[in-house]
């Protein structure tokens, strides 16, 4: 009834009403912080119901809202209202709370709730990760545990056989189930052989390897390497190491670089520098190129064999085979020079190390200090010890012992005493080597009282004196004319774990000679044979000198003949003592005869004109 105009009016009224109602709604839901913007989901208050929050769809918001960074994550929405909310594509993924804060009390609550939720998620993930690790560890641990238990039981049985069991004893210990396991998993056999190497049981390792081959277990280079390493660690059983190495090609197992290095190490510890050098030269022929370890070990072997020239030659030839000398190489070369008395070369090598960017270690300095000590260069030794402090290199007991020994060789027993007294102030505990060096320094200075005092303090420091200690102490007593104390020390050596050797008896005989006790000197010379100590020229010379002072020329001449009979060549000291005893007895003809037979003296017609 309104007509077309009425319809238009009604439509307009309806639109106006809808617009007004919509504006009111939008005004009520306008963001309280970001005025002028559409509602921001980050600023929704807590009094909204769950349904209201869920009804705020992201698609209803304009794209150019100012609060867009808040939509980087759903952290601003209470957890209860997150149901199916998803951030639109293209929104940044930066944390909204780091970008902006609405400053509302409800927002702080939402922040705490978000943080708690993140912590809960992290804790849950950590628990799941830990559970997975525990499960995998338990599964692997069960397998490893079975292997270790089986290997430990077998290893315990093998260790109980001693150092030199028979192959039959080892055969009886290794059961069939162990052999079956080794056939399927050869690394279990490697574990047993490596453990035997750590316990330094080369013969047990050799028998285990033989049992493996006898019972059908295929041996690989790892097995042989472990067995040869046992020979190296077990006191240098170089013959056994060569036997194992030479038997590898027969089993179609070709030795690699590691096997050769272990065999060379066994030869080095066994004092076989020639064999070590031969193995090094044979490595390229077996397609096992030498490395730094190979060369360093041979350099050390030559150094132990007093072949310092060969050591330096091999050291300097390392660049020719494309090997770079490292700290161990330099330490071995310096040690070779030290044993050869080449202190100048040791200093030269030490000064070369910084030029090739190698920092010397305490081992390097200790070897150089020892080399200077052997060359009677105690001033240089002390300078090197001081340089270690300036370069912030730890000065240990070895470096101090080398410096004390250098001072002793130079007759500077007071400096040796000062160094040994300074060690406790530097929190260094003197060891057996330190005490022996100090006692030797005191002995060279004739300070027998200091020597005996330090010897008496050694048990309080939990240090056991050895043969070197007692020999130096007896030498000090000999120089001080204390032959009674020297004999007392000799008699107490066996009770304190020491075994008197030819040096011990020579020091005691020399003490008796200086004290005019020729009978005791001869008695000690006879006792040496029963004590399995071989008399040398020092022992005989002291005894002949004792007979000279005792005016028993017949015994002096008899000892001179005994030396020749026992294949001990008399030297100038022996002949001079025998000639002196003959001259004192008035037998100048015998003295002239001895002079003609003295080494280095040619008989001449003018010999009878010699006056005594």
C-alpha positions as CSV (number, residue, x, y, z in Angstrom):
1,X,0.0,0.0,0.0
2,X,2.9,2.3,0.3
3,X,3.8,2.0,-3.3
4,X,7.3,2.0,-4.8
5,X,8.3,5.1,-2.8
6,X,7.2,3.5,0.4
7,X,9.2,0.4,-0.3
8,X,12.3,2.5,-0.9
9,X,11.7,4.4,2.4
10,X,11.3,1.1,4.3
11,X,14.5,-0.3,2.8
12,X,16.4,2.9,3.7
13,X,15.0,2.9,7.2
14,X,16.1,-0.8,7.6
15,X,19.6,0.0,6.3
16,X,19.9,3.0,8.6
17,X,18.9,0.9,11.6
18,X,21.4,-1.9,10.7
19,X,24.1,0.7,10.2
20,X,23.4,2.3,13.6
21,X,23.3,-1.0,15.3
22,X,26.5,-2.1,13.6
23,X,28.3,1.1,14.6
24,X,27.3,0.7,18.2
25,X,28.6,-2.9,18.1
26,X,31.8,-1.9,16.5
27,X,32.2,1.0,19.0
28,X,31.7,-1.4,21.9
29,X,34.2,-3.9,20.5
30,X,36.8,-1.2,19.5
31,X,40.3,-1.9,20.8
32,X,40.6,0.0,24.0
33,X,44.3,0.6,23.4
34,X,44.5,1.1,19.7
35,X,41.8,3.7,19.1
36,X,40.6,4.1,15.6
37,X,41.5,0.5,14.8
38,X,39.3,-2.5,14.5
39,X,39.2,-4.9,17.4
40,X,42.6,-6.6,18.2
41,X,42.5,-10.2,19.3
42,X,45.4,-9.4,21.6
43,X,43.3,-7.1,23.6
44,X,40.3,-9.2,24.2
45,X,39.3,-9.1,27.8
46,X,38.9,-12.0,30.0
47,X,35.2,-11.4,30.6
48,X,34.5,-12.5,27.1
49,X,32.9,-15.9,27.1
50,X,34.5,-18.8,25.3
51,X,31.9,-18.7,22.6
52,X,32.5,-15.0,22.1
53,X,36.2,-15.5,21.7
54,X,35.7,-18.4,19.4
55,X,33.4,-16.3,17.2
56,X,36.0,-13.6,16.5
57,X,37.3,-14.9,13.2
58,X,40.5,-13.5,11.8
59,X,38.8,-13.3,8.4
60,X,36.5,-10.6,9.8
61,X,39.3,-8.1,10.5
62,X,40.7,-5.7,8.0
63,X,44.2,-6.4,6.5
64,X,45.6,-3.0,7.4
65,X,45.0,-3.2,11.2
66,X,47.6,-1.4,13.3
67,X,47.9,-4.4,15.6
68,X,49.0,-6.8,12.9
69,X,52.3,-7.7,14.7
70,X,50.2,-9.0,17.6
71,X,48.9,-11.7,15.2
72,X,52.3,-13.1,14.8
73,X,51.3,-15.9,17.2
74,X,48.3,-17.0,19.2
75,X,49.9,-16.1,22.5
76,X,47.5,-13.2,23.1
77,X,44.5,-15.4,23.1
78,X,43.6,-17.3,26.3
79,X,44.4,-21.0,26.0
80,X,40.7,-21.9,26.4
81,X,39.8,-19.9,23.3
82,X,42.5,-21.2,20.9
83,X,40.5,-24.1,19.6
84,X,40.8,-23.7,15.8
85,X,42.4,-20.3,15.5
86,X,45.1,-20.0,13.0
87,X,47.2,-16.9,12.0
88,X,46.8,-15.7,8.5
89,X,49.5,-16.4,5.9
90,X,52.2,-13.8,5.6
91,X,52.1,-12.7,9.2
92,X,55.3,-12.3,11.0
93,X,56.3,-15.1,13.4
94,X,57.9,-12.8,16.0
95,X,56.5,-13.1,19.5
96,X,53.8,-10.6,20.0
97,X,54.6,-9.8,23.6
98,X,58.1,-8.8,22.5
99,X,56.6,-6.4,19.9
100,X,54.0,-4.5,21.9
101,X,52.1,-4.4,25.2
102,X,48.6,-3.3,25.5
103,X,49.0,-2.3,29.1
104,X,45.9,-3.9,30.2
105,X,45.6,-6.0,33.4
106,X,44.1,-8.8,31.4
107,X,47.1,-8.8,29.1
108,X,49.6,-9.5,31.9
109,X,47.4,-12.4,32.9
110,X,47.4,-13.6,29.3
111,X,51.2,-13.2,29.2
112,X,51.7,-15.3,32.3
113,X,49.3,-17.9,31.0
114,X,51.2,-18.0,27.7
115,X,54.6,-18.4,29.5
116,X,53.2,-21.2,31.6
117,X,51.9,-22.9,28.5
118,X,55.3,-22.6,26.8
119,X,57.1,-24.0,29.9
120,X,54.7,-26.9,30.0
121,X,55.3,-27.6,26.3
122,X,59.1,-27.5,26.8
123,X,58.9,-29.7,29.8
124,X,56.8,-32.2,28.0
125,X,59.2,-32.2,25.0
126,X,62.1,-32.7,27.4
127,X,60.4,-35.6,29.1
128,X,59.6,-37.2,25.8
129,X,63.2,-36.7,24.6
130,X,64.6,-38.1,27.9
131,X,62.3,-41.1,27.6
132,X,63.5,-41.8,24.1
133,X,67.1,-41.5,25.1
134,X,66.5,-43.8,28.1
135,X,64.9,-46.3,25.9
136,X,67.7,-46.2,23.3
137,X,70.3,-46.3,26.0
138,X,68.6,-49.1,27.7
139,X,68.4,-51.1,24.5
140,X,72.1,-50.4,23.6
141,X,73.2,-50.7,27.2
142,X,71.6,-54.1,27.4
143,X,73.6,-55.3,24.4
144,X,76.8,-53.6,25.6
145,X,76.1,-54.9,29.1
146,X,75.9,-58.5,27.8
147,X,79.1,-58.0,25.8
148,X,80.9,-56.4,28.8
149,X,79.7,-59.0,31.2
150,X,80.8,-61.8,28.9
151,X,84.1,-60.0,28.2
152,X,84.7,-59.2,31.8
153,X,84.2,-62.7,33.0
154,X,86.5,-64.0,30.3
155,X,89.1,-61.3,31.0
156,X,89.0,-62.1,34.7
157,X,89.7,-65.8,33.9
158,X,92.5,-64.9,31.6
159,X,94.1,-62.5,34.1
160,X,94.0,-65.3,36.7
161,X,96.3,-67.4,34.5
162,X,99.3,-65.2,35.2
163,X,101.9,-63.7,32.9
164,X,103.2,-66.9,31.2
165,X,100.3,-69.4,30.9
166,X,100.4,-72.3,28.4
167,X,98.3,-72.2,25.2
168,X,96.3,-75.2,26.6
169,X,95.3,-73.2,29.7
170,X,94.1,-70.4,27.5
171,X,92.3,-72.9,25.2
172,X,90.4,-74.3,28.2
173,X,89.2,-70.9,29.4
174,X,87.8,-69.8,26.0
175,X,84.5,-71.7,25.7
176,X,82.6,-72.6,22.6
177,X,79.9,-69.9,23.1
178,X,82.7,-67.3,23.3
179,X,84.1,-68.5,20.0
180,X,80.7,-68.3,18.4
181,X,80.3,-64.8,19.6
182,X,83.7,-63.8,18.2
183,X,82.8,-65.3,14.8
184,X,79.7,-63.2,14.5
185,X,81.1,-60.1,16.2
186,X,84.9,-59.9,15.9
187,X,85.1,-56.6,17.9
188,X,84.4,-58.6,21.1
189,X,87.7,-60.4,20.5
190,X,89.4,-57.1,19.9
191,X,88.0,-55.9,23.3
192,X,89.6,-58.8,25.1
193,X,92.9,-58.4,23.3
194,X,93.0,-54.7,24.0
195,X,92.3,-55.3,27.6
196,X,95.2,-57.8,27.8
197,X,97.4,-55.1,26.3
198,X,96.4,-52.6,28.9
199,X,97.3,-55.2,31.6
200,X,100.6,-55.8,29.9
201,X,100.1,-59.5,29.2
202,X,101.7,-60.1,25.8
203,X,102.0,-63.9,26.1
204,X,98.3,-64.3,27.1
205,X,97.3,-62.1,24.1
206,X,99.5,-64.2,21.8
207,X,97.8,-67.4,23.1
208,X,94.3,-65.9,22.7
209,X,95.1,-65.0,19.1
210,X,96.4,-68.5,18.5
211,X,93.2,-70.0,19.9
212,X,91.2,-67.8,17.7
213,X,93.0,-69.0,14.6
214,X,92.8,-72.6,15.7
215,X,89.1,-72.5,16.3
216,X,88.1,-70.8,13.1
217,X,87.8,-67.2,14.2
218,X,88.9,-64.9,11.3
219,X,91.6,-62.5,12.6
220,X,91.8,-59.0,11.2
221,X,94.4,-56.3,11.5
222,X,92.7,-54.9,14.7
223,X,93.3,-58.2,16.5
224,X,96.9,-58.4,15.5
225,X,97.4,-54.7,16.4
226,X,96.0,-55.3,19.9
227,X,98.3,-58.3,20.4
228,X,101.4,-56.5,19.1
229,X,100.5,-53.5,21.3
230,X,100.6,-55.9,24.3
231,X,104.1,-56.8,23.4
232,X,105.0,-53.1,23.4
233,X,103.4,-52.4,26.7
234,X,104.6,-55.6,28.3
235,X,108.2,-54.6,28.8
236,X,109.4,-54.6,25.2
237,X,108.7,-58.2,24.0
238,X,110.1,-57.3,20.6
239,X,110.8,-61.0,19.6
240,X,107.2,-61.9,20.1
241,X,106.1,-58.7,18.3
242,X,108.1,-59.6,15.3
243,X,106.8,-63.2,15.4
244,X,103.2,-61.9,15.3
245,X,104.0,-59.3,12.6
246,X,105.7,-61.9,10.4
247,X,102.9,-64.3,10.7
248,X,100.2,-62.0,9.4
249,X,100.8,-62.5,5.6
250,X,100.5,-66.3,6.1
251,X,96.9,-65.7,7.3
252,X,96.2,-63.3,4.4
253,X,96.1,-60.4,6.9
254,X,98.4,-57.7,5.7
255,X,99.9,-55.4,8.4
256,X,99.0,-51.8,8.3
257,X,100.6,-48.7,9.6
258,X,99.3,-49.2,13.1
259,X,100.7,-52.7,13.3
260,X,104.1,-51.6,12.2
261,X,104.0,-48.7,14.7
262,X,103.2,-51.1,17.6
263,X,106.1,-53.4,16.5
264,X,108.5,-50.5,16.3
265,X,107.5,-49.4,19.7
266,X,108.2,-52.9,21.1
267,X,111.6,-52.8,19.6
268,X,112.3,-49.3,20.9
269,X,111.4,-50.4,24.5
270,X,113.4,-53.5,24.0
271,X,116.5,-51.6,23.1
272,X,116.6,-52.9,19.5
273,X,117.2,-49.8,17.5
274,X,118.6,-51.7,14.5
275,X,115.4,-53.8,14.2
276,X,113.3,-50.7,14.6
277,X,115.2,-49.0,11.8
278,X,114.7,-52.1,9.6
279,X,111.0,-52.1,10.2
280,X,110.7,-48.4,9.3
281,X,112.5,-49.0,6.0
282,X,110.3,-52.0,5.2
283,X,107.0,-50.2,5.7
284,X,106.7,-48.7,2.1
285,X,107.3,-52.2,0.6
286,X,104.2,-53.4,2.5
287,X,102.1,-50.5,1.4
288,X,102.2,-49.0,4.9
289,X,103.6,-45.6,4.7
290,X,105.4,-44.3,7.8
291,X,103.8,-41.5,9.7
292,X,105.1,-39.1,12.4
293,X,104.6,-41.8,15.1
294,X,106.8,-44.2,13.2
295,X,109.6,-41.8,12.8
296,X,109.4,-40.4,16.3
297,X,109.6,-43.9,17.7
298,X,112.6,-44.9,15.7
299,X,114.3,-41.6,16.7
300,X,113.7,-42.5,20.3
301,X,115.0,-46.0,19.7
302,X,118.2,-44.7,18.2
303,X,118.5,-42.3,21.1
304,X,118.2,-45.1,23.6
305,X,120.9,-47.0,21.7
306,X,123.3,-44.0,22.0
307,X,123.0,-43.4,18.3
308,X,122.4,-39.7,18.4
309,X,123.8,-39.2,14.8
310,X,121.2,-41.6,13.4
311,X,118.5,-40.0,15.4
312,X,119.3,-36.5,14.0
313,X,119.7,-37.9,10.5
314,X,116.3,-39.5,10.6
315,X,114.8,-36.4,12.3
316,X,116.1,-34.1,9.5
317,X,115.0,-36.5,6.8
318,X,111.3,-36.3,7.8
319,X,110.5,-33.5,5.3
320,X,111.9,-35.7,2.5
321,X,109.1,-38.2,3.1
322,X,106.5,-35.4,3.5
323,X,106.3,-35.6,7.2
324,X,106.3,-32.5,9.4
325,X,108.3,-32.8,12.7
326,X,106.1,-32.1,15.7
327,X,106.8,-31.5,19.4
328,X,107.4,-35.2,20.0
329,X,109.9,-35.3,17.1
330,X,111.8,-32.4,18.6
331,X,111.7,-33.9,22.1
332,X,113.1,-37.2,20.8
333,X,115.8,-35.5,18.9
334,X,116.8,-33.3,21.9
335,X,116.8,-36.4,24.1
336,X,119.1,-38.1,21.6
337,X,121.5,-35.1,21.8
338,X,121.3,-35.2,25.6
339,X,122.3,-38.8,25.7
340,X,125.1,-38.1,23.3
341,X,126.5,-35.2,25.3
342,X,125.6,-32.7,22.5
343,X,124.3,-29.9,24.5
344,X,124.9,-27.3,21.8
345,X,122.7,-29.2,19.4
346,X,120.0,-29.5,22.0
347,X,120.0,-25.7,22.4
348,X,119.9,-25.3,18.7
349,X,116.9,-27.5,18.3
350,X,115.1,-25.7,21.2
351,X,115.7,-22.3,19.6
352,X,114.4,-23.6,16.2
353,X,111.0,-24.6,17.5
354,X,109.4,-21.1,17.8
355,X,110.5,-20.4,14.2
356,X,108.2,-23.2,12.9
357,X,105.4,-22.3,15.4
358,X,106.0,-25.1,17.8
359,X,105.8,-24.2,21.5
360,X,108.3,-26.1,23.6
361,X,106.8,-28.1,26.5
362,X,108.2,-29.0,29.9
363,X,109.5,-32.2,28.4
364,X,111.5,-30.2,25.8
365,X,113.0,-27.9,28.4
366,X,113.7,-30.8,30.8
367,X,115.6,-32.7,28.1
368,X,117.6,-29.6,27.2
369,X,118.4,-28.9,30.8
370,X,119.6,-32.5,31.2
371,X,121.8,-32.1,28.1
372,X,123.4,-29.0,29.6
373,X,123.9,-30.8,32.8
374,X,125.8,-33.7,31.1
375,X,127.9,-31.0,29.4
376,X,128.8,-29.4,32.7
377,X,126.9,-26.3,31.7
378,X,125.1,-25.7,34.9
379,X,124.7,-22.0,34.3
380,X,122.8,-22.6,31.1
381,X,120.7,-25.2,32.9
382,X,119.6,-22.7,35.5
383,X,118.9,-20.1,32.8
384,X,116.6,-22.5,31.0
385,X,114.8,-23.3,34.3
386,X,114.3,-19.6,34.8
387,X,113.1,-19.2,31.1
388,X,110.4,-21.8,31.7
389,X,108.9,-19.5,34.4
390,X,109.1,-16.5,32.0
391,X,107.3,-18.4,29.3
392,X,104.7,-19.7,31.7
393,X,105.7,-23.3,31.2
394,X,105.0,-25.5,34.1
395,X,108.2,-26.5,36.0
396,X,107.7,-29.9,37.3
397,X,109.7,-32.4,39.3
398,X,111.5,-33.6,36.2
399,X,112.8,-30.1,35.3
400,X,113.9,-29.4,38.8
401,X,115.6,-32.8,39.1
402,X,117.5,-32.2,35.8
403,X,118.6,-28.8,37.1
404,X,119.7,-30.3,40.5
405,X,121.7,-32.9,38.6
406,X,123.3,-30.2,36.4
407,X,124.4,-28.3,39.5
408,X,125.8,-31.6,41.0
409,X,127.8,-32.3,37.9
410,X,129.2,-28.8,38.1
411,X,130.2,-29.2,41.7
412,X,127.6,-26.7,42.8
413,X,126.1,-28.6,45.7
414,X,124.9,-25.5,47.5
415,X,122.7,-24.5,44.4
416,X,121.5,-28.1,44.3
417,X,120.5,-27.7,48.0
418,X,118.7,-24.4,47.2
419,X,116.7,-25.9,44.4
420,X,115.6,-28.9,46.3
421,X,114.6,-26.7,49.3
422,X,112.6,-24.4,46.9
423,X,110.4,-27.2,45.5
424,X,108.0,-27.5,48.5
425,X,107.4,-23.7,48.2
426,X,106.3,-24.3,44.6
427,X,104.0,-27.1,45.7
428,X,106.3,-29.7,44.1
429,X,106.8,-32.9,45.9
430,X,110.4,-34.3,45.6
431,X,110.4,-37.8,44.2
432,X,113.0,-40.5,44.1
433,X,114.8,-39.0,41.1
434,X,115.0,-35.6,42.8
435,X,116.4,-37.1,46.0
436,X,118.9,-39.1,44.0
437,X,120.1,-36.1,42.1
438,X,120.5,-34.1,45.3
439,X,122.3,-36.9,47.1
440,X,124.6,-37.3,44.1
441,X,125.3,-33.6,44.2
442,X,126.1,-33.7,47.9
443,X,128.3,-36.8,47.3
444,X,130.4,-35.0,44.7
445,X,130.9,-32.2,47.1
446,X,132.0,-34.6,49.9
447,X,129.0,-33.5,52.0
448,X,128.4,-36.9,53.6
449,X,126.4,-35.5,56.5
450,X,123.9,-33.8,54.2
451,X,123.7,-37.0,52.2
452,X,122.9,-39.2,55.2
453,X,120.4,-36.6,56.5
454,X,118.5,-36.5,53.2
455,X,118.6,-40.3,53.1
456,X,117.1,-40.5,56.6
457,X,114.3,-38.1,55.6
458,X,113.2,-40.1,52.5
459,X,111.0,-42.6,54.3
460,X,109.1,-39.6,55.9
461,X,108.4,-38.4,52.4
462,X,107.2,-41.9,51.3
463,X,110.1,-42.3,49.0
464,X,111.9,-45.6,48.8
465,X,115.7,-45.4,48.3
466,X,117.0,-47.5,45.5
467,X,120.5,-48.7,44.4
468,X,121.3,-45.2,43.0
469,X,120.5,-43.6,46.3
470,X,122.7,-46.0,48.3
471,X,125.5,-45.9,45.9
472,X,125.7,-42.1,46.0
473,X,125.5,-42.2,49.8
474,X,128.4,-44.7,50.0
475,X,130.4,-42.6,47.6
476,X,129.9,-39.6,49.8
477,X,131.0,-41.6,52.9
478,X,134.0,-42.8,50.9
479,X,135.1,-39.3,50.1
480,X,134.5,-38.2,53.7
481,X,136.7,-41.1,55.0
482,X,133.7,-42.7,56.7
483,X,134.4,-46.3,55.8
484,X,132.3,-47.7,58.7
485,X,129.2,-45.8,57.5
486,X,129.8,-47.0,54.0
487,X,129.9,-50.7,55.1
488,X,126.8,-50.1,57.2
489,X,124.9,-48.8,54.2
490,X,126.0,-51.7,52.1
491,X,124.8,-54.2,54.8
492,X,121.4,-52.5,55.1
493,X,120.6,-52.4,51.4
494,X,119.0,-55.9,51.1
495,X,116.8,-55.3,54.1
496,X,115.4,-52.1,52.5
497,X,114.7,-53.5,49.1
498,X,118.0,-52.6,47.5
499,X,120.2,-55.1,45.6
500,X,124.0,-54.2,45.8
501,X,125.6,-54.1,42.4
502,X,129.2,-53.6,41.2
503,X,128.9,-49.9,41.8
504,X,127.8,-50.5,45.4
505,X,130.8,-52.8,46.1
506,X,133.2,-50.5,44.3
507,X,132.1,-47.6,46.5
508,X,132.5,-49.7,49.6
509,X,135.9,-51.0,48.5
510,X,137.0,-47.5,47.7
511,X,135.9,-46.4,51.2
512,X,138.0,-49.2,52.8
513,X,140.9,-48.2,50.6
514,X,140.8,-44.6,51.8
515,X,140.5,-45.8,55.4
516,X,143.5,-48.1,55.1
517,X,141.4,-51.3,55.5
518,X,143.0,-53.5,52.8
519,X,141.7,-56.7,54.4
520,X,138.1,-55.6,54.3
521,X,138.6,-54.4,50.7
522,X,139.8,-57.8,49.6
523,X,137.0,-59.5,51.5
524,X,134.5,-57.3,49.7
525,X,136.1,-58.2,46.4
526,X,135.6,-61.9,47.1
527,X,132.1,-61.3,48.3
528,X,131.1,-59.7,45.0
529,X,131.3,-63.1,43.3
530,X,128.9,-64.7,45.7
531,X,126.5,-61.7,45.4
532,X,126.5,-62.2,41.6
533,X,128.1,-58.7,41.2
534,X,130.7,-58.8,38.5
535,X,133.9,-57.0,39.5
536,X,135.0,-54.3,37.0
537,X,138.1,-52.2,36.6
538,X,136.9,-49.7,39.3
539,X,136.5,-52.5,41.9
540,X,139.9,-54.0,41.1
541,X,141.7,-50.6,41.0
542,X,140.3,-49.8,44.4
543,X,141.5,-53.1,45.8
544,X,145.0,-52.8,44.2
545,X,145.2,-49.3,45.7
546,X,144.2,-50.7,49.1
547,X,147.0,-53.3,48.8
548,X,149.5,-50.5,47.9
549,X,148.6,-48.5,51.0
550,X,148.9,-51.7,53.0
551,X,152.3,-52.4,51.6
552,X,151.3,-55.9,50.5
553,X,152.9,-55.8,47.0
554,X,152.4,-59.6,46.4
555,X,148.7,-59.2,46.7
556,X,148.7,-56.2,44.4
557,X,150.6,-58.1,41.7
558,X,148.2,-61.0,42.2
559,X,145.2,-58.8,41.7
560,X,146.8,-57.5,38.5
561,X,147.1,-61.0,37.2
562,X,143.5,-61.9,38.3
563,X,142.2,-59.0,36.3
564,X,143.7,-60.4,33.1
565,X,142.4,-63.8,33.9
566,X,138.9,-62.5,34.4
567,X,139.1,-60.5,31.1
568,X,139.2,-57.2,32.8
569,X,141.8,-55.0,31.1
570,X,144.1,-53.2,33.6
571,X,144.4,-49.5,33.0
572,X,146.8,-46.8,34.0
573,X,145.4,-46.7,37.6
574,X,145.9,-50.4,38.0
575,X,149.5,-50.4,36.8
576,X,150.4,-47.2,38.8
577,X,149.0,-48.8,42.0
578,X,150.9,-52.1,41.4
579,X,154.2,-50.2,40.5
580,X,153.8,-48.1,43.6
581,X,153.5,-51.1,45.8
582,X,156.6,-52.7,44.2
583,X,158.5,-49.5,44.6
584,X,157.6,-49.2,48.3
585,X,158.9,-52.7,48.8
586,X,162.1,-51.9,47.0
587,X,161.5,-54.1,44.0
588,X,162.3,-51.6,41.3
589,X,162.9,-54.3,38.7
590,X,159.3,-55.4,39.0
591,X,158.2,-51.8,38.7
592,X,160.2,-51.4,35.5
593,X,158.7,-54.6,34.1
594,X,155.2,-53.3,34.9
595,X,156.0,-50.0,33.2
596,X,157.0,-51.8,30.0
597,X,153.6,-53.6,30.0
598,X,151.6,-50.5,30.8
599,X,149.1,-49.7,28.0
600,X,150.3,-46.8,25.8
601,X,154.0,-47.1,26.9
602,X,156.5,-48.5,24.4
603,X,159.5,-50.4,25.7
604,X,162.7,-48.6,25.1
605,X,166.3,-48.8,26.2
606,X,165.9,-45.7,28.3
607,X,163.3,-47.4,30.4
608,X,165.8,-48.6,33.2
609,X,166.7,-45.0,33.8
610,X,163.3,-44.2,35.2
611,X,163.5,-43.3,38.8
612,X,160.7,-44.0,41.4
